[in-house]
Amino acid sequence: MKKQVVFVFCLMIGLVSLAVAGEPIGVFANSNTNSIQFIDPATQTASASLLKGSLGSYGGGLFDVVITSDGKTAIVSNFGDSRIFFIDISGGFGVEPVIIGKTHIPFFAEDMAITPDDKYVLITDGGFSASIAVVDVATHKLVGIQSFGTAYSNAIAVAPCKSVEFDAYVVLTADYFQGRVNMFRLYDATLDYVKSIDVLPALPVNIEFSPDGHTAIAVTATGYKVPVFEISCCSYAKFTGFVVLPHKSGQSCVFSPDGTKAYYLSNSAVYRAMIEVLEVTGPGQVTASGISIPARPKKGTSQLFGVDTIAIDPAGNYLYVANPTLSGGSERISIIDLTINAQVNYIQGNGIPTGIAFATIE
């Protein structure tokens, strides 16, 4: 009888593990209420507030969210506290997450990017810092802090492919104040500065790579001209020109899973939050489709540096739109159906949602 009980118990544990493995999950940060929430993309529902009051100070403000490729660890930045928090989310939507580490960053921690091998998370400042921090994901230790003179970095992105020629990842950063995009190569935990590319009149506040790593788009806070780059052989960034959009004041961009489209969040004072649909026809080749999708309710009209405030669910069917800024922000996250290019739903945040990310738990 006891053997049967043990067998049934083990069977139940196995079934629970199977239920969690392969589960898609979303995470977003409520900046002003010091909490995160989960998203179940299958039902388009949000959890209650999680870890409320445990992610640093309320005044610091939670901004960006990134998730490791196995879907088991989320990292959240607290801007004013100069800290990032590592959170175990491997239990899935119905399980309380656990803080497993925190790291102090020597500047205001705003934007983050994880290397494709999940080894490091890179952090940039939201101000006039020319420094980039490198933190080991496994140990939560700060393993590098480098300053690059007058090459400021307000947002950061790591290419999803490694250069065969250099055995390094291409890293691009946005320099809003000088109208530049900076290129680096990441060798293990060390960054080598390569060059700065002038993209004026654009003032970039964010940057995003395509899934194949051959195209990058810099999101500009001013004007209608958006800089586009070809990443040749995963080694060199080449500015290929501007794509001109019908609405200005961009904040975030995300590519479709197959890389043939990009979705660009603009939030001008007149039109408010609009999703511009872009066509990607080849490496560094991007055009405006002419499709603009309103995201409602209205959201604020300034920009956060580097924070990814839009994300596509793992199935690639729905775009979730949080707030590009705090002032005038909404508690609701808009849900856009990408098959019909229209908003179909929303989920409720328990605060002002900013950074948002999806993954699938392995």
WOGI-V542118 format. One record per residue. N is the residue number from 0. RES is the residue in one small letter. SS is DSSP state (2 for helix, 1 for strand, 0 for the rest). PHI is phi in radians with two decimals (* if undefined). OMEGA is omega as a letter, one per 30 degrees, with the letter a starting at -180 (* if undefined). Layout:
BEGIN
<<N RES SS PHI OMEGA> <N RES SS PHI OMEGA>>
END
This chain:
BEGIN
<<0 m 0 * a> <1 k 2 -1.12 l> <2 k 2 -1.08 l> <3 q 2 -1.14 l> <4 v 2 -1.10 l> <5 v 2 -1.08 a> <6 f 2 -1.09 l> <7 v 2 -1.09 l> <8 f 2 -1.08 l> <9 c 2 -1.11 l> <10 l 2 -1.09 l> <11 m 2 -1.11 l> <12 i 2 -1.07 l> <13 g 2 -1.09 l> <14 l 2 -1.15 l> <15 v 2 -1.09 l> <16 s 2 -1.09 l> <17 l 2 -1.15 a> <18 a 2 -1.20 a> <19 v 2 -1.41 a> <20 a 0 -1.04 a> <21 g 0 1.44 a> <22 e 0 -1.43 l> <23 p 1 -1.31 a> <24 i 1 -2.59 l> <25 g 1 -2.06 l> <26 v 1 -2.37 l> <27 f 1 -2.36 a> <28 a 1 -1.76 l> <29 n 1 -1.62 a> <30 s 0 -1.04 a> <31 n 0 -1.59 a> <32 t 0 -2.01 l> <33 n 0 0.88 l> <34 s 1 -2.62 l> <35 i 1 -2.04 l> <36 q 1 -2.40 l> <37 f 1 -1.58 l> <38 i 1 -2.10 l> <39 d 1 -1.69 a> <40 p 0 -1.18 l> <41 a 0 -1.20 a> <42 t 0 -1.96 a> <43 q 0 0.93 l> <44 t 1 -2.19 l> <45 a 1 -1.96 l> <46 s 0 -1.33 l> <47 a 0 -1.23 l> <48 s 0 -1.07 a> <49 l 1 -2.17 l> <50 l 0 1.01 a> <51 k 0 -1.03 l> <52 g 0 1.42 a> <53 s 0 -1.84 a> <54 l 0 -1.87 a> <55 g 0 1.48 a> <56 s 0 -1.46 l> <57 y 0 -1.13 a> <58 g 0 -1.20 a> <59 g 0 -1.14 l> <60 g 0 1.50 l> <61 l 1 -1.45 a> <62 f 1 -2.11 a> <63 d 1 -1.69 l> <64 v 1 -2.34 l> <65 v 1 -2.29 a> <66 i 1 -2.30 l> <67 t 0 -1.11 a> <68 s 0 -1.14 l> <69 d 0 -1.49 l> <70 g 0 1.29 a> <71 k 0 -1.75 a> <72 t 1 -2.28 l> <73 a 1 -1.82 l> <74 i 1 -2.16 a> <75 v 1 -2.18 l> <76 s 1 -1.72 l> <77 n 1 -1.89 a> <78 f 0 -1.04 a> <79 g 0 -1.17 l> <80 d 0 -1.43 a> <81 s 0 0.96 a> <82 r 1 -2.38 l> <83 i 1 -2.12 a> <84 f 1 -2.06 l> <85 f 1 -1.73 a> <86 i 1 -2.24 l> <87 d 1 -1.37 l> <88 i 0 -2.03 a> <89 s 0 -1.16 l> <90 g 0 -1.28 l> <91 g 0 1.59 a> <92 f 0 -1.03 a> <93 g 0 -1.59 a> <94 v 0 -2.04 l> <95 e 0 -1.12 l> <96 p 0 -1.26 a> <97 v 1 -2.26 l> <98 i 1 -1.29 a> <99 i 1 -1.95 l> <100 g 1 3.10 l> <101 k 1 -2.61 a> <102 t 1 -2.37 l> <103 h 1 -1.44 l> <104 i 0 -1.93 a> <105 p 0 -1.32 l> <106 f 0 -2.77 l> <107 f 0 -1.16 a> <108 a 1 -1.44 a> <109 e 1 -2.12 a> <110 d 1 -1.63 l> <111 m 1 -2.40 l> <112 a 1 -2.55 l> <113 i 1 -1.68 l> <114 t 0 -1.19 a> <115 p 0 -1.00 l> <116 d 0 -1.52 l> <117 d 0 1.11 a> <118 k 0 -1.44 a> <119 y 1 -2.31 l> <120 v 1 -2.04 a> <121 l 1 -1.79 a> <122 i 1 -2.25 l> <123 t 1 -2.16 a> <124 d 1 -1.57 l> <125 g 0 -1.75 a> <126 g 0 -2.27 a> <127 f 0 -1.67 a> <128 s 0 -1.43 l> <129 a 0 -1.76 a> <130 s 1 -1.77 l> <131 i 1 -2.25 l> <132 a 1 -1.75 l> <133 v 1 -2.17 a> <134 v 1 -2.11 l> <135 d 1 -1.30 a> <136 v 0 -1.18 a> <137 a 0 -1.27 a> <138 t 0 -1.75 a> <139 h 0 1.15 a> <140 k 0 -1.70 l> <141 l 1 -1.25 a> <142 v 1 -1.90 l> <143 g 1 -2.86 l> <144 i 1 -2.49 a> <145 q 1 -2.13 l> <146 s 1 -1.96 a> <147 f 0 -2.16 l> <148 g 0 1.08 a> <149 t 0 -1.67 l> <150 a 0 -1.56 a> <151 y 0 -1.37 l> <152 s 0 -2.31 l> <153 n 0 -1.85 l> <154 a 1 -2.75 a> <155 i 1 -2.51 l> <156 a 1 -2.54 l> <157 v 1 -1.99 l> <158 a 1 -1.11 a> <159 p 1 -1.33 l> <160 c 1 -2.14 a> <161 k 1 -1.72 l> <162 s 1 -1.19 l> <163 v 0 -1.23 a> <164 e 0 -1.13 a> <165 f 0 -1.88 a> <166 d 0 0.89 a> <167 a 1 -2.64 l> <168 y 1 -1.59 l> <169 v 1 -1.35 l> <170 v 1 -2.12 l> <171 l 1 -2.02 l> <172 t 1 -2.23 l> <173 a 1 -1.67 l> <174 d 1 -1.99 a> <175 y 2 -1.05 a> <176 f 2 -1.23 l> <177 q 2 -1.98 l> <178 g 0 1.12 a> <179 r 1 -2.32 l> <180 v 1 -2.08 a> <181 n 1 -1.69 l> <182 m 1 -1.95 l> <183 f 1 -2.29 l> <184 r 1 -2.11 a> <185 l 1 -1.79 l> <186 y 1 -1.83 a> <187 d 0 0.94 a> <188 a 0 -1.81 a> <189 t 1 -1.96 l> <190 l 1 -1.77 l> <191 d 1 -1.93 l> <192 y 1 -1.26 l> <193 v 1 -1.88 a> <194 k 1 -2.95 l> <195 s 1 -2.05 a> <196 i 1 -1.98 l> <197 d 1 -1.30 l> <198 v 0 -2.13 l> <199 l 0 -0.99 g> <200 p 0 -1.45 l> <201 a 0 -1.21 l> <202 l 0 -2.06 a> <203 p 1 -1.30 l> <204 v 1 -2.07 a> <205 n 1 -2.78 l> <206 i 1 -2.68 a> <207 e 1 -2.52 l> <208 f 1 -1.69 l> <209 s 0 -1.27 a> <210 p 0 -1.03 l> <211 d 0 -1.52 l> <212 g 0 1.37 a> <213 h 0 -1.70 l> <214 t 1 -2.34 l> <215 a 1 -2.36 l> <216 i 1 -2.15 l> <217 a 1 -1.68 a> <218 v 1 -1.57 a> <219 t 1 -1.89 a> <220 a 0 -1.42 a> <221 t 0 -2.22 l> <222 g 0 1.27 a> <223 y 0 -1.92 a> <224 k 1 -1.68 a> <225 v 1 -1.90 a> <226 p 1 -1.26 a> <227 v 1 -2.19 a> <228 f 1 -2.31 l> <229 e 1 -1.78 l> <230 i 1 -1.81 a> <231 s 1 -1.35 l> <232 c 0 0.94 a> <233 c 0 0.95 a> <234 s 0 -2.21 a> <235 y 1 -2.27 l> <236 a 1 -1.72 l> <237 k 1 -2.09 l> <238 f 1 -1.26 a> <239 t 1 -1.76 l> <240 g 1 2.15 a> <241 f 1 -1.89 l> <242 v 1 -1.83 a> <243 v 1 -1.70 a> <244 l 0 -1.87 a> <245 p 0 -1.32 a> <246 h 0 -2.27 a> <247 k 0 -1.85 l> <248 s 0 1.16 l> <249 g 1 -1.41 l> <250 q 1 -2.41 a> <251 s 1 -2.45 l> <252 c 1 -2.57 l> <253 v 1 -2.52 l> <254 f 1 -1.63 l> <255 s 0 -1.17 a> <256 p 0 -0.98 a> <257 d 0 -1.55 l> <258 g 0 1.33 a> <259 t 0 -1.51 l> <260 k 1 -2.37 l> <261 a 1 -2.32 a> <262 y 1 -2.08 a> <263 y 1 -2.10 a> <264 l 1 -1.56 l> <265 s 1 -1.92 a> <266 n 1 -2.60 a> <267 s 1 -1.24 a> <268 a 0 -1.13 a> <269 v 0 -1.47 a> <270 y 0 -1.68 a> <271 r 1 1.01 a> <272 a 1 -1.19 l> <273 m 1 -2.29 l> <274 i 1 -1.79 l> <275 e 1 -1.59 l> <276 v 1 -1.63 a> <277 l 1 -1.94 l> <278 e 1 -1.78 l> <279 v 1 -1.92 a> <280 t 1 -1.79 l> <281 g 1 3.12 l> <282 p 0 -0.99 l> <283 g 0 1.24 a> <284 q 1 -1.97 a> <285 v 1 -2.30 l> <286 t 1 -2.30 l> <287 a 1 -1.42 a> <288 s 1 -1.38 a> <289 g 1 1.54 l> <290 i 1 -1.66 l> <291 s 1 -2.18 a> <292 i 1 -2.00 l> <293 p 1 -1.18 l> <294 a 0 -2.00 a> <295 r 0 -2.18 g> <296 p 0 -1.26 a> <297 k 0 -1.05 a> <298 k 0 -2.17 a> <299 g 0 -1.14 a> <300 t 0 -2.15 l> <301 s 0 -2.19 a> <302 q 0 -2.33 l> <303 l 0 -1.64 a> <304 f 0 -1.31 l> <305 g 0 1.36 a> <306 v 0 -1.19 l> <307 d 0 -1.47 a> <308 t 0 -1.79 l> <309 i 1 -2.30 a> <310 a 1 -2.73 l> <311 i 1 -1.78 l> <312 d 0 -1.14 a> <313 p 0 -1.01 l> <314 a 0 -1.32 l> <315 g 0 1.41 a> <316 n 0 -1.78 a> <317 y 1 -2.29 l> <318 l 1 -1.82 l> <319 y 1 -1.83 a> <320 v 1 -2.10 l> <321 a 0 -1.62 a> <322 n 0 -1.74 l> <323 p 0 -1.31 a> <324 t 0 -2.78 a> <325 l 0 -1.60 a> <326 s 0 -1.11 a> <327 g 0 1.37 a> <328 g 0 -1.23 l> <329 s 0 -1.83 l> <330 e 0 -1.40 a> <331 r 1 -1.74 l> <332 i 1 -1.76 a> <333 s 1 -1.33 l> <334 i 1 -2.06 a> <335 i 1 -1.83 l> <336 d 1 -1.43 a> <337 l 0 -1.36 l> <338 t 0 -1.42 l> <339 i 0 -2.15 l> <340 n 0 0.94 l> <341 a 1 -2.64 l> <342 q 1 -1.31 a> <343 v 1 -2.16 a> <344 n 1 -2.90 l> <345 y 1 -2.67 l> <346 i 1 -2.15 a> <347 q 1 -1.68 l> <348 g 0 -1.61 l> <349 n 0 -1.74 a> <350 g 0 2.69 l> <351 i 0 -1.83 a> <352 p 1 -1.20 l> <353 t 1 -2.14 a> <354 g 1 -1.12 a> <355 i 1 -2.56 a> <356 a 1 -2.68 l> <357 f 1 -2.17 l> <358 a 1 -2.79 l> <359 t 1 -2.09 a> <360 i 0 -1.28 a> <361 e 0 -1.58 *>>
END
